[in-house]
Amino acid sequence: LHPTKAHVIACTSAGAVLVLGITDDGLSLISTFTQSSSTKYTSGVLHPDGLIYASATSTGSIDLWDFKNKSLASTMEDGDESDAITAIEFSNNGYHLASCHASGAVKAWDLRKQKVMTTLNTGDDEELSSVSCLAYDHGGKYLAYGGSSGVVVTTVKEWGVTAKYSGKKITGITWGPSSQWIATSSGSNRSVTFYGSE
């Protein structure tokens, strides 16, 4: 949903970014952006300022679309083209973007430099065997990622594990006010669990 509340933006597995207008009758297609016939998008997210849309691919790259000029502004790439991105998320200040991958890796990107700052959940530091969702807190101080057996919280910039909650498979994460708690969803049993400090 665009910040103006007038548009919805979505990406498709066929490699298209769709801009839909919200009307009294529902949604209507306003514009379509495409990069190439071979691109397959797996996830997308709108920048907090509403001017950039990031769409992640099955080959591990991220396309950044400029809505003002209606064009592809740039493509961020790092490493293995077989490591599909499963989800992406902007920090609320818009400086960082996080991606989780089919391999279980979590990458934190610097949007201004357009490069990876760090890669988490790999090798000896692997906390979860797979990762399916992630979310920055409202202040951009923490990044939480969830997957196969729980959720991990890391501090942005230091990138160390701040907290880990083990349990069921996590399919969604959201932060509460003032970053004092997180809520997670589990698709396997349709439960919602809250974690935080007492």
C-alpha positions as CSV (number, residue, x, y, z in Angstrom):
1,L,0.0,0.0,0.0
2,H,1.4,3.4,-1.1
3,P,1.8,6.1,1.7
4,T,-0.9,8.1,-0.2
5,K,-3.3,5.2,0.3
6,A,-4.3,5.7,-3.3
7,H,-2.3,2.9,-4.8
8,V,-1.3,-0.7,-4.3
9,I,2.0,-2.0,-5.7
10,A,2.7,-5.7,-6.3
11,C,5.2,-7.9,-8.2
12,T,4.5,-11.1,-10.0
13,S,6.4,-14.4,-10.6
14,A,6.2,-13.5,-14.3
15,G,8.6,-10.5,-13.7
16,A,6.2,-7.6,-13.7
17,V,5.6,-4.8,-11.2
18,L,1.9,-3.7,-11.1
19,V,0.7,-0.3,-9.9
20,L,-3.0,-0.6,-9.0
21,G,-5.3,2.3,-8.2
22,I,-7.8,2.1,-5.3
23,T,-11.3,3.0,-6.4
24,D,-14.8,2.7,-4.9
25,D,-15.3,-0.4,-7.2
26,G,-12.0,-2.1,-6.1
27,L,-8.6,-2.1,-7.8
28,S,-7.8,-0.9,-11.3
29,L,-4.5,-1.4,-13.2
30,I,-2.7,1.9,-13.8
31,S,0.7,0.8,-14.9
32,T,3.0,-2.2,-15.4
33,F,6.8,-2.2,-15.2
34,T,8.9,-5.1,-16.6
35,Q,12.6,-5.7,-16.8
36,S,13.1,-8.8,-18.9
37,S,11.2,-11.9,-19.9
38,S,13.4,-14.2,-17.8
39,T,13.0,-12.2,-14.5
40,K,10.9,-14.0,-11.8
41,Y,10.0,-11.9,-8.8
42,T,9.6,-13.7,-5.4
43,S,8.9,-10.7,-3.1
44,G,8.4,-7.0,-3.1
45,V,8.3,-4.0,-0.7
46,L,7.7,-0.3,-1.0
47,H,10.3,2.2,0.3
48,P,8.9,4.2,3.3
49,D,8.9,7.4,1.1
50,G,6.8,5.8,-1.6
51,L,9.2,6.7,-4.4
52,I,11.1,3.3,-4.7
53,Y,9.8,-0.2,-5.0
54,A,12.2,-3.1,-4.4
55,S,11.4,-6.4,-6.1
56,A,13.4,-9.5,-5.2
57,T,14.2,-12.2,-7.8
58,S,14.6,-16.0,-7.9
59,T,18.3,-15.3,-8.8
60,G,19.2,-13.5,-5.6
61,S,19.2,-9.9,-7.1
62,I,17.0,-6.9,-6.1
63,D,15.5,-4.5,-8.7
64,L,14.9,-1.0,-7.5
65,W,12.2,0.8,-9.4
66,D,11.9,4.6,-9.5
67,F,8.2,5.5,-9.5
68,K,8.7,9.2,-10.4
69,N,10.5,8.3,-13.6
70,K,8.7,5.0,-14.1
71,S,11.9,3.2,-14.7
72,L,14.3,0.6,-13.3
73,A,16.8,2.7,-11.3
74,S,19.3,-0.1,-10.5
75,T,19.8,-3.7,-9.6
76,M,21.6,-4.9,-6.5
77,E,23.5,-8.2,-6.7
78,D,25.7,-10.2,-4.4
79,G,26.9,-13.7,-5.0
80,D,25.1,-16.9,-5.8
81,E,22.5,-16.6,-8.6
82,S,20.9,-19.9,-7.5
83,D,20.1,-18.5,-4.0
84,A,16.6,-17.2,-4.5
85,I,15.3,-14.4,-2.2
86,T,12.2,-15.4,-0.2
87,A,11.4,-12.0,1.5
88,I,12.7,-8.4,1.7
89,E,12.0,-5.5,4.0
90,F,13.1,-1.9,4.2
91,S,14.1,-0.3,7.5
92,N,11.7,2.6,8.5
93,N,14.4,5.2,7.9
94,G,14.8,3.9,4.4
95,Y,18.6,3.5,4.6
96,H,18.7,-0.3,4.8
97,L,17.1,-3.3,3.2
98,A,17.2,-6.9,4.5
99,S,16.7,-10.0,2.4
100,C,16.3,-13.6,3.4
101,H,17.3,-16.4,1.0
102,A,16.5,-20.0,0.1
103,S,19.8,-21.1,1.6
104,G,18.8,-19.6,5.0
105,A,21.1,-16.6,4.7
106,V,20.0,-13.2,5.8
107,K,21.6,-10.2,4.1
108,A,21.5,-6.6,5.3
109,W,22.0,-4.1,2.4
110,D,23.1,-0.4,2.5
111,L,20.7,1.2,0.1
112,R,22.8,4.3,-0.5
113,K,26.0,2.3,-1.3
114,Q,23.9,-0.6,-2.9
115,K,26.0,-3.3,-1.3
116,V,25.7,-6.0,1.4
117,M,26.8,-4.8,4.8
118,T,26.7,-8.2,6.4
119,T,25.4,-11.7,5.9
120,L,23.8,-13.5,8.9
121,N,22.6,-17.1,9.7
122,T,25.4,-18.8,7.7
123,G,28.1,-21.4,8.5
124,D,29.0,-21.6,12.2
125,D,26.7,-18.7,12.9
126,E,23.6,-20.4,11.6
127,E,20.7,-20.0,14.1
128,L,17.9,-21.3,11.8
129,S,18.1,-23.9,9.1
130,S,15.7,-21.9,6.9
131,V,14.4,-18.3,7.0
132,S,11.0,-17.2,5.6
133,C,10.3,-13.7,7.0
134,L,12.0,-10.7,8.5
135,A,11.1,-7.3,10.0
136,Y,13.0,-4.2,11.2
137,D,11.7,-2.5,14.3
138,H,10.2,1.0,14.0
139,G,13.4,2.8,15.1
140,G,15.7,0.7,12.8
141,K,17.8,-0.5,15.7
142,Y,16.8,-4.2,15.5
143,L,16.2,-6.8,12.7
144,A,14.2,-9.9,13.5
145,Y,14.1,-12.9,11.2
146,G,12.1,-16.1,11.6
147,G,11.9,-19.5,10.0
148,S,12.2,-23.2,10.6
149,S,12.5,-23.3,14.4
150,G,11.9,-19.8,15.9
151,V,12.9,-16.2,15.6
152,V,16.2,-14.4,16.0
153,V,16.7,-10.7,16.9
154,T,19.9,-8.9,15.9
155,T,21.1,-5.4,16.6
156,V,21.6,-3.3,13.5
157,K,25.3,-2.2,13.0
158,E,26.7,-4.7,15.5
159,W,24.8,-7.6,13.9
160,G,25.2,-9.8,17.0
161,V,22.3,-12.0,18.2
162,T,20.4,-10.0,20.8
163,A,17.7,-12.6,21.5
164,K,16.5,-16.0,20.2
165,Y,13.2,-17.6,20.7
166,S,13.0,-21.3,19.8
167,G,9.8,-23.0,19.0
168,K,7.6,-23.6,16.0
169,K,8.1,-22.6,12.4
170,I,7.6,-18.8,12.0
171,T,5.8,-17.4,8.9
172,G,5.4,-13.8,9.8
173,I,6.8,-11.1,12.2
174,T,5.7,-7.7,13.3
175,W,7.1,-5.3,16.0
176,G,5.1,-3.7,18.7
177,P,5.4,0.0,19.7
178,S,8.8,1.1,21.1
179,S,10.3,-2.3,20.1
180,Q,9.3,-3.8,23.4
181,W,7.8,-6.9,21.9
182,I,7.4,-8.8,18.6
183,A,4.4,-10.9,17.4
184,T,5.0,-13.9,15.2
185,S,2.6,-16.0,13.2
186,S,2.9,-19.7,12.4
187,G,1.2,-21.1,9.3
188,S,1.3,-24.7,10.5
189,N,-1.2,-24.2,13.4
190,R,-2.4,-20.6,12.7
191,S,-1.2,-19.4,16.0
192,V,0.1,-15.9,17.0
193,T,2.8,-15.7,19.7
194,F,4.1,-12.6,21.5
195,Y,7.7,-12.3,22.7
196,G,9.3,-9.5,24.7
197,S,10.8,-8.2,27.9
198,E,8.7,-8.3,31.0
